[in-house]
């Protein structure tokens, strides 16, 4: 298995370009099959989850032409199956978006239940509630979630809790339902807005995305379009934390600064200087890190996907910080790995109490999930000695060229696949 090997102690400097948002891209890829015309999607991140989604779509007859590394043209005029049970699709959470897309267009779909990182439960009850409200019959059996309807009819749907996945899935199905659908207590995350904008560019009539009430007037058909995915706010936030933890000076480019406001605010509280530009954010971390308190919340609150990276930063702050996780119950599974590097963190329920230490020390650690894996890598940037991170396939699910981008900022990091390669790296860095 490949590993990331990191020699710590180097302050990051320079500029890094952020890729397209994985969470938006996966939903947009699914929505692209809602028309039989060709759809061109640009700024796709070249990550494992996107590759799996493309393969699953091809498995049901969708034609995908790769224009370049970050651009595809999708034509779904010959879909030959409405059951998506591709071997790998169950490994990614976004598999359920194919249900809303297929149900919206064909009024029938069956998709393997979603998997993804083991960070907590991801109930599908809100998805089912929305589909049933529009007239679909839904059932879960043999590891598949199925939905079918003679006709989908607009409905007034109140989400019992804020759910990004359910908001997007119901919105896709409603885009081609008869009449008007209103989704109350909808998620407001940037990728919800991006999917709505994409559907509107195909001829959908969706208003209110980005607020807690989304209104959809169903249309009979959607058409082809060309669309560019928004920048990835979580990748951007990860590099911002990498600059902070290494006491560097990094300009994170190709971003929407407004999407990063919660992360920027907490890094400023932790002692960093943040400079915003039209499409870039600069993080300058020359001062000692200071403690603060963080609570994860739905957007525009602090994102749960940034919690592990921020915890790694605060573990080096001079004082006591607290991090409260309100979204996923298993999100602190990486804390034991940070402790192997010398962090002093005590988890009580959904709260991590962090007593800052002066420095991490290199260790062999393992990535338990996507965002925690990225946090452990950036912790290695601040460690004394060499850190090896196992199970990096989690990280590659959502970060494009992670090690290459870090090397571009001066980090000493390599992806190695053998003990010999590890020894060569150790010899190279002394």
C-alpha positions, -999 to 999 in steps of 0.1 A, spaced: 0 0 0 12 35 -8 22 58 20 29 95 24 62 102 40 67 137 54 98 153 68 86 181 91 100 214 100 96 233 67 75 264 66 53 264 35 56 294 11 42 302 -23 9 297 -42 -13 268 -47 -42 263 -71 -74 247 -58 -93 221 -78 -130 218 -84 -152 209 -55 -155 171 -51 -189 173 -33 -204 195 -60 -188 175 -89 -203 142 -78 -239 156 -77 -234 175 -109 -222 144 -127 -253 126 -115 -276 154 -126 -260 154 -161 -279 122 -169 -312 140 -166 -311 150 -203 -305 131 -235 -284 160 -248 -247 164 -244 -235 181 -212 -199 195 -208 -186 197 -173 -154 217 -166 -131 220 -136 -138 185 -124 -113 173 -98 -92 144 -108 -99 123 -77 -109 87 -70 -146 94 -62 -151 112 -95 -135 83 -114 -159 58 -96 -190 79 -103 -180 82 -140 -175 44 -142 -208 37 -125 -226 60 -150 -209 43 -179 -220 9 -165 -257 19 -171 -251 31 -207 -240 68 -202 -214 79 -227 -185 99 -212 -158 115 -233 -128 128 -215 -118 161 -232 -89 166 -208 -80 158 -172 -106 182 -158 -133 182 -185 -158 156 -196 -187 155 -221 -216 134 -210 -244 120 -232 -271 100 -216 -293 93 -246 -289 55 -244 -293 47 -207 -301 9 -207 -305 1 -170 -320 19 -141 -303 -2 -115 -269 11 -104 -251 -17 -86 -216 -10 -99 -191 -28 -77 -174 3 -63 -203 28 -62 -213 16 -28 -180 28 -15 -188 65 -20 -215 84 -2 -226 103 -33 -240 72 -50 -274 82 -38 -275 112 -61 -280 88 -90 -313 79 -74 -327 114 -75 -314 120 -110 -328 87 -125 -361 91 -106 -365 126 -119 -360 117 -155 -372 81 -158 -395 79 -127 -377 48 -116 -343 40 -101 -325 15 -79 -291 24 -65 -267 6 -41 -268 21 -6 -240 46 0 -208 39 19 -179 64 22 -158 72 53 -167 58 86 -173 91 104 -209 84 115 -244 75 104 -257 89 71 -294 81 73 -314 81 40 -348 87 57 -350 123 46 -343 113 10 -371 88 12 -394 113 29 -389 137 0 -394 112 -27 -426 98 -11 -440 133 -7 -438 136 -45 -456 103 -50 -428 78 -53 -429 44 -37 -396 37 -20 -381 5 -5 -347 -7 7 -339 -44 1 -308 -65 -7 -285 -35 -2 -303 -14 -28 -325 16 -24 -353 17 -49 -379 44 -59 -405 44 -86 -436 65 -95 -462 66 -122 -458 104 -120 -439 127 -97 -459 156 -84 -446 187 -66 -450 188 -28 -443 209 2 -414 191 21 -400 201 54 -366 186 62 -365 174 99 -328 183 100 -305 201 76 -292 175 51 -270 184 21 -275 151 5 -313 150 9 -317 186 -2 -297 180 -34 -314 146 -41 -349 159 -37 -341 190 -57 -330 169 -86 -361 148 -86 -383 178 -82 -367 196 -112 -387 173 -135 -418 167 -113 -452 181 -122 -460 214 -105 -442 232 -77 -420 218 -49 -410 237 -18 -381 224 4 -380 240 38 -351 238 62 -329 231 32 -291 229 34 -274 261 23 -239 248 14 -221 262 -16 -224 229 -35 -262 229 -30 -262 263 -48 -238 249 -75 -260 220 -83 -291 243 -85 -271 266 -108 -261 237 -130 -297 224 -132 -309 259 -141 -283 261 -169 -300 229 -182 -334 246 -182 -346 238 -147 -366 264 -127 -350 265 -92 -351 295 -69 -338 301 -33 -308 278 -33 -284 291 -7 -314 300 16 -333 276 39 -363 275 14 -358 262 -21 -386 265 -46 -387 243 -77 -411 246 -106 -409 213 -125 -402 213 -162 -409 186 -188 -374 183 -201 -338 195 -196 -312 203 -223 -275 202 -227 -252 228 -212 -216 237 -205 -208 243 -168 -177 248 -146 -177 233 -110 -170 257 -82 -136 256 -63 -133 231 -34 -137 250 -1 -124 220 19 -93 216 -1 -87 253 2 -93 252 39 -69 223 42 -41 243 26 -49 273 48 -44 251 78 -12 237 63 1 272 61 -9 279 97 5 247 112 39 251 94 41 289 103 42 296 66 30 322 41 7 307 14 -16 322 -12 -45 298 -19 -58 306 -54 -89 298 -75 -112 300 -45 -144 319 -35 -133 337 -3 -169 340 10 -171 302 11 -140 302 34 -152 328 59 -157 304 88 -123 288 84 -107 322 79 -123 335 111 -110 307 132 -75 309 118 -75 346 126 -86 338 162 -57 313 162 -32 341 155 -29 340 116 -32 370 93 -57 365 65 -57 386 34 -86 382 10 -85 389 -28 -112 385 -54 -104 348 -60 -76 340 -35 -68 340 2 -34 345 17 -25 330 51 4 344 69 13 325 101 43 343 116 30 347 152 27 319 178 -6 300 175 -32 309 201 -61 287 214 -98 291 204 -131 272 204 -147 257 174 -181 242 169 -191 225 136 -224 236 121 -242 235 88 -231 263 64 -224 291 69 -211 277 102 -177 260 106 -177 229 83 -174 194 98 -151 185 69 -125 211 83 -127 199 119 -98 175 119 -75 199 101 -83 227 126 -79 204 155 -43 196 143 -36 233 142 -50 239 177 -30 210 191 1 233 187 -15 264 201 -2 277 234 -32 270 257 -64 250 259 -89 249 230 -122 230 225 -136 215 194 -173 205 194 -185 182 167 -223 184 161 -226 167 127 -209 132 127 -205 112 159 -173 93 148 -153 123 136 -127 121 164 -113 87 154 -80 103 143 -72 117 177 -54 85 188 -31 90 157 -24 126 166 -16 114 202 11 91 187 27 123 174 26 139 209 -7 158 208 -26 161 241 -63 158 233 -91 143 255 -124 135 239 -155 136 260 -186 128 240 -187 151 211 -161 176 225 -124 175 221 -104 193 248 -70 202 234 -40 212 255 -14 227 231 20 212 229 52 228 216 59 204 188 47 171 173 72 142 168 73 120 137 55 87 139 40 60 118 2 67 117 -28 56 97 -55 77 80 -89 66 93 -109 87 67 -105 113 41 -104 146 60 -86 131 90 -60 117 67 -53 152 53 -51 165 89 -25 139 98 -4 148 67 -4 185 76 4 176 112 35 158 98 46 191 83 50 205 118 66 174 133 102 169 144 115 140 122 97 118 97 60 109 97 46 81 75 9 81 69 -7 47 58 -41 41 41 -37 72 19 -64 59 -5 -88 77 18 -70 110 11 -68 103 -26 -106 100 -27 -110 137 -23 -76 155 -29 -61 159 -63 -23 157 -64 -21 164 -27 16 156 -23 26 174 -55 8 206 -44 25 205 -10 59 200 -26 51 231 -47 50 250 -15 83 236 -3 71 206 18 93 175 19 68 149 11 67 118 -11 42 91 -20 61 58 -16 50 22 -23 79 2 -9 104 0 20 131 7 -6 114 39 -16 110 49 20 147 43 27 156 65 -4 134 93 9 149 91 44 184 91 28 175 121 7 162 143 35 191 132 58 
